[in-house]
Amino acid sequence: MLTPRQLVPSLSVDTLAHGRFDLQAATPERFTLICFYRGLHCPICANYLKELERLTPDFASRGVETVAISSDGPERAGEMAKKIGADHLRIGYGLAPTKAREWGLYISASRGKTSIGIEEPALFSEPGVFLVRPDRTLYYLSVQSMPFVRPNFAEMVAALDFVIKNDYPARGEFTGAV
């Protein structure tokens, strides 16, 4: 289980238009927002990523770099980028299921074609959103076992204003006996 204020696992994937994303080499002012998504087959992911694309400049103005990552290969990732009009959002691809599991993501097996007629990959991760500090410690995480009910990016932008203004610490860090 990942714990706030502790180091996150390594993460390095190719992106469509921004070279290789390597969390170890990331240099955001405040955070890296990592959005793990299910893949091209997921219509909910497309709508969710459209919102993240729209708000990426707002995140950037608060010192937050964004990246969306799936287990899809470059072709399917490219189709998703076109579908969402990715101009600002980095799209990473090729996330291995073993790496997804290191990040605490749930893994699903294919159930065939989805409601939009696209075949699911044999294995893929369910969604997760993480805010990671420049020192690679975890600040925030939300992991879902289903494609539904994800964190709201507009609310996250507003929350960041509070976090920045008040130097609000990461919560959920206690690991002692209860």
Residue pairs with C-beta under 8 A, 6 or more apart in sequence:
1 104
2 8
2 9
2 103
2 104
2 138
2 141
3 138
3 172
3 173
3 175
4 137
4 138
4 139
4 140
4 141
4 170
4 171
4 172
4 173
5 137
5 138
5 139
5 169
5 170
5 173
6 137
6 138
6 173
7 136
7 137
7 138
8 23
8 103
8 130
8 132
8 136
8 137
8 138
9 99
9 102
9 103
10 23
10 24
11 21
11 22
11 23
11 34
11 69
11 99
11 103
12 20
12 21
12 22
12 23
12 24
13 20
13 21
13 69
13 92
13 93
13 94
13 95
14 20
14 21
14 74
14 92
14 93
14 94
15 21
15 67
15 90
15 91
15 92
15 93
16 74
16 77
16 78
16 81
16 86
16 90
16 91
16 93
17 81
17 90
17 91
18 90
21 67
21 69
21 90
21 92
23 32
23 34
23 132
23 136
24 136
26 32
26 65
26 132
26 134
27 134
28 63
28 64
28 65
28 134
29 63
29 64
29 134
30 62
30 63
30 64
30 133
30 134
30 160
30 164
31 63
31 64
31 65
31 131
31 132
31 133
31 134
31 139
31 160
32 64
32 65
32 66
32 67
32 131
32 132
32 134
33 59
33 64
33 65
33 66
33 67
33 129
33 130
33 131
33 156
34 67
34 69
34 128
34 129
34 130
34 131
34 132
35 48
35 49
35 52
35 66
35 67
35 68
35 69
35 127
35 128
35 129
36 68
36 69
36 70
36 95
36 100
36 103
36 105
36 125
36 127
36 128
36 129
36 130
37 45
37 48
37 49
37 68
37 69
37 70
37 127
38 44
38 45
38 70
38 108
38 124
38 125
38 126
38 127
38 147
39 45
39 70
39 71
39 72
39 76
39 80
39 120
39 121
39 124
40 70
40 72
40 76
40 77
40 79
40 80
40 83
40 118
41 113
41 114
41 116
41 118
41 119
41 120
41 121
41 124
42 114
42 147
43 114
43 115
43 116
44 147
44 148
44 150
45 70
45 80
45 127
45 147
46 80
46 83
46 84
48 127
48 150
49 68
49 80
49 84
49 86
49 89
50 84
50 85
51 153
51 154
52 66
52 68
52 89
52 153
53 84
53 85
53 86
53 87
53 88
53 89
55 153
55 154
55 157
56 66
56 88
56 89
57 88
58 157
59 65
59 66
59 157
59 160
60 66
60 88
62 157
62 160
62 161
62 164
63 164
64 131
64 160
65 90
66 88
66 89
66 90
67 89
67 90
67 91
67 92
68 89
68 90
68 91
68 92
69 91
69 92
69 93
69 95
70 76
70 77
70 80
70 92
70 93
70 95
70 124
70 125
71 93
71 94
71 95
71 96
71 97
71 100
71 121
71 123
71 124
71 125
72 80
72 93
72 94
72 121
72 124
73 93
73 94
74 93
74 94
76 93
77 91
77 92
77 93
78 91
80 86
80 91
81 91
95 125
97 107
97 123
97 124
97 125
100 107
100 125
101 107
103 128
103 130
104 128
104 141
104 143
105 125
105 126
105 127
105 128
105 143
106 125
106 126
106 143
106 144
106 145
107 123
107 124
107 125
107 126
108 120
108 123
108 124
108 125
108 126
109 122
109 123
110 119
110 120
110 121
110 122
110 123
110 124
111 120
112 119
112 120
113 119
113 120
114 120
126 143
126 144
126 145
126 146
126 147
127 143
127 144
127 147
127 150
128 141
128 142
128 143
128 144
129 140
129 141
129 142
129 150
129 151
129 156
130 138
130 140
130 141
130 142
131 138
131 139
131 140
131 141
132 138
132 139
133 139
137 170
138 170
139 170
140 170
142 150
142 151
144 150
162 168
